[in-house]
Amino acid sequence: MSESEQRSYGSEDRFAPGSERRFGEHVLVRFDGRVAELVLDRPGAMNAVSTALARSLAGACAALAADPGVRVTVLTSSNDRAFCVGADLKERNSLTDAELARQRPTARAAYTGVLELPMPTVAAVHGYALGGGYELALSCDLIVADETAVVGLPEVSVGVIPAGGGTQLLPRRVGAARAAELVFTARRVAAAEARELGLVDLLADGGGARAEALALAARIAGNSPVGLRAAKKALRLGQGLDLRAGLEVEDAAWRVVAFSGDRVEGVAAFNEKRKPQWPGE
């Protein structure tokens, strides 16, 4: 972002319902209260992840990560048929090996940008979420899908592998054997089975993924922002550790919140039977 864009982005009026900021041509961030909606906005290509989209997504995530006022981020799509169909294979087909190697850090930055957002994140999946599109959803903490959703990691069918985090995130969600079956067969999974297998977390009526995800985000955003970020950090860092090490991660997160203004306000509000006014520090 330019200096003027950074100043505009940082103004408190961004939290007014309907306020928005654009990052390049293909990514839009809308604000409603303390919830940011991160919109993949390349509808003509079903949000295929081009170099330009990847660069814009990484930039938007960097701005959101640096914004302490955002309590929850919801990842959505402006396309009525797809969340995201993965890498832009038309663009990939035009790249030399050297160009593809140079493009790789840009692509990785988009996926890690979503994965490393410090606040809770929710993906709203409508229609196709395939390959890198499903990996973007996997990078979120929760996935809300509707009855139109079709998810999968079909990369081996075109001679590559899921490399936007899929080989690491999917087994953490559904287990190693189930992940292997899905990756090796490259099969697409419709919404009902996806919910049954744990590929998505909540299932909404057809067309209802975005509304359900935003409603969930609003409920989450009512809680302590310090607590939310500390809880997410403990959950993420504790994955894969033995219990003793995991409890040390949890204790470190507790120390962040235990001496915070949010803890003081939360306890006071509980005892005074009122809604907390979180200082966010």
HELIX and SHEET records of a PDB file:
HELIX    1   1 GLU A    3  TYR A    9  1                                   7    
HELIX    2   2 GLU A   12  PHE A   15  5                                   4    
HELIX    3   3 PRO A   43  ALA A   45  5                                   3    
HELIX    4   4 THR A   51  ALA A   65  1                                  15    
HELIX    5   5 LEU A   89  ASN A   93  1                                   5    
HELIX    6   6 ASP A   97  LEU A  115  1                                  19    
HELIX    7   7 GLY A  132  LEU A  138  1                                   7    
HELIX    8   8 GLU A  155  VAL A  158  5                                   4    
HELIX    9   9 GLY A  166  VAL A  174  1                                   9    
HELIX   10  10 ALA A  176  THR A  185  1                                  10    
HELIX   11  11 ALA A  191  LEU A  197  1                                   7    
HELIX   12  12 ALA A  209  ALA A  221  1                                  13    
HELIX   13  13 PRO A  225  GLY A  238  1                                  14    
HELIX   14  14 LEU A  243  ALA A  258  1                                  16    
HELIX   15  15 GLY A  261  ASN A  271  1                                  11    
SHEET    1   A 7 SER A  19  PHE A  23  0                                        
SHEET    2   A 7 VAL A  27  ASP A  32 -1                                        
SHEET    3   A 7 VAL A  35  LEU A  40 -1                                        
SHEET    4   A 7 VAL A  72  SER A  77  1                                        
SHEET    5   A 7 THR A 121  VAL A 125  1                                        
SHEET    6   A 7 LEU A 142  ASP A 146  1                                        
SHEET    7   A 7 LEU A 202  ALA A 204  1                                        
SHEET    1   B 4 ALA A  82  CYS A  84  0                                        
SHEET    2   B 4 TYR A 128  LEU A 130  1                                        
SHEET    3   B 4 VAL A 150  GLY A 152  1                                        
SHEET    4   B 4 VAL A 189  ALA A 190 -1                                        
END                                                                             
